[in-house]
Structure formats: structure tokens, C-alpha cells
Amino acid sequence: MQTILLTGVTGQVGSALAPLLQEKGYRVLYLIRPNSEKDAQARLREVLPNLREGLDIAINGDVTLPNAGMNEADIQAWGQKVDRVMHGAASTSFNEAKVEITQHTNVNGTRNMLQLSEKLRVSDFHYMSTAYISGSAGIFHETDFDVGQEFTNPYEASKLDAERVVRNWRNGKFTIHRLPIVLGDSNHGRVRTFQGYYGFFMPFWRLLQTWRQEWENDPQSCLKNGVRFEGRILELPLRIDCSHTSVVNLVSSDWVAGMLTKLLGIPSTSQTYHLVHPTPPKVRTAIEISLRHLGISGVRYDDNIVELSGLLQQIQAGVDKAINKYHRHYIKHGTIFTYDNLKRTLGDHYVPPPIVDEALLAKMLDYAMSVNFGQKSR
């Protein structure tokens, strides 16, 4: 029996990975930061209701602290008993105001996990990174790292710095897993955090709810402002400034977890893998499909000037602000990722990810809408 120390189990990828590690028979130590209401054990049960006695072990910790917050008694108890570490805990914030927190969590947190690995005598370290350390690069290979790319948010920059920390580690071997934008589970659409793809469409979902209520109360007022409903479909003459040719790399969380499980069974040799989609959709296609499924039509993608009412101008400005702050780079520039190393290493065990088509995106959005994109209903 092999033992894995896992961080990030409460996140989208970690929560999908944990059940597969259970199925494989691994003993898993889950390093979890307690909060004001729940300790590590309670937080783990929220993710994994069926814990195996003696095999699923929650440990209080905090990656931002020395030795990742693991106390000396736990370090002594698990020294030389852990076979590999999978470090997935991270800050995914794009907010410039939180750049210091993001940098500290992702870079110093990784450094602290390597320090803990040394204390536990672990020489096999797996790091969960992002494919978007590619930044402004047009094509990005698994062997690429710092190629002079520029970044548009602190998250990408912090993950590059964290990779540098891992690459400079001299006390063992590492594996770097670079992930693109991760959706929910391909079987039922379930997702734990509504960021990335979901964060882009959340403002449109809120607009839809607001205007539907306005339409029910005073349809004439809506019509005066250039907004109308045809049945359940909101006609919203806004504009999205996105590329007509670039792609957006989306994969489901269950596929990522499946590939990670396979890679965890291979001893680290200081390599990098791109767990990306080989045939990603065009960004405009993904946006059109998603808005149509939400129930929104009339959005334009051209440069034609259309006169908008004062209220619609305000709404357009708000949508532009939300998109530009977090997602502009991803809808204007689509890096092409190669994944030769992944396919070569896994061989016949490599399985292509589910196709990102209308059916898959509908499943993701149906779940998101069923839980109001994770927001409390007003």
C-alpha cells in the first residue's frame, strides 16, 4: 500500500481526484486548513462522506505556514511513511488587489510544501500548475517554461514562480501537471467552485434573472429600454469583444482526475505534462452555445455601432468591466498547447477528454443554474 499526501482536496480538481485515489487503494493524508467553524476532519467529510477507517486521514495544516502548518507530532508520526506528495492547494484569484496573498499562497505555499516533503523524507513531489503560465505565448510545449511571455493577471505569474521553485528543488524528483480551464464533472455537471468558465457567464445569468422579473412587472418599460423576452428567451443587444478564430481550452474535472490518478502511479522523473484538450472549441462558439442555453439571444460579436439606450449603455459598461477584469485575455488570445509528453508517457492508458460540445456545456450550465451559480438566492 502506498501513501499520498494531498493538498487541495476541497477544490474542484482535488475533490474529483480523492475518490479515485480511494478506488486505487491508496492511503491518503489530506492536509486541510481548518476554518473558524470546522477542523480538517469536518471539512474532509463535506467532500468525502465515505471515509475509509485508517486510510483517509485528515490533518490540520496551512500551506502558507512553515512546514505547511503540520505540527511536529504529525511530522514525527508520518516521517518516512509517505511515498509521494500531490500539491494542489492554491489561490486562483485574478484580483490585482490580492496579488500579495496570491503570490504568498502559490509561491511560498509551494516552498513550504517542499520543506514539509523534506521533513517527511518524501522524494517524489507532484505539483498542480496551470497551462496558462503560457501567458502571451502562441504555442506552448510541455518543455517550455519561461519564454519571455507576458501575463495579464497575478495568478498566472504566481504559478510560473511556483513552478520555478519546484524546478529548483534538489532533494528529489518532481512532476508538474499543467491544467487548462476545468469544468465540472462530465456525467452530471457538478462543480464546487464557480470560477473560470462559470465566472464569465455569471453576470449574464444575473442579468437574465433581473430582467425576467422586470419583464413580469412592467414589460413596456423593458421595451422602451430595448430589452424584450420571446417566451423564456431574453433578447439583449449587447456586444462581446472576442476573437473569431482563437480557441479556449476546457476539460472536465473527472477527466483531469482520471489522468492525474494514472500519472501518480508513475515515479517522478522531473517532467511536465499538459492535461489539455486536443481539440478545444473556438471561444466564440463556446460563448454562443452557452448564452443560448442560458436563454439569452441578440448578443453581437461584430464591430457595427448600434445605438443603445442609456440603461443598456450602463449594462454594457458593466459587462465589459467584468469581462475585461478577469477574462479578456482568454477570449481574445488562445494559446495552442502540445501534449506529446502526456501521450508518450501514458501510451495506451491515455484517454482523450470528452468533446466540448453543446451537450457538455448544457450539462455544466444546467447544474450551475440549478444552484444559482453558487450564489444565495435573493
Summary of the structure (lengths in Angstrom):
residues: 378
radius of gyration: 22.1
end to end distance: 49.1
largest distance: 71.8
contacts: 1214
relative contact order: 0.13
helix: 46%
strand: 16%
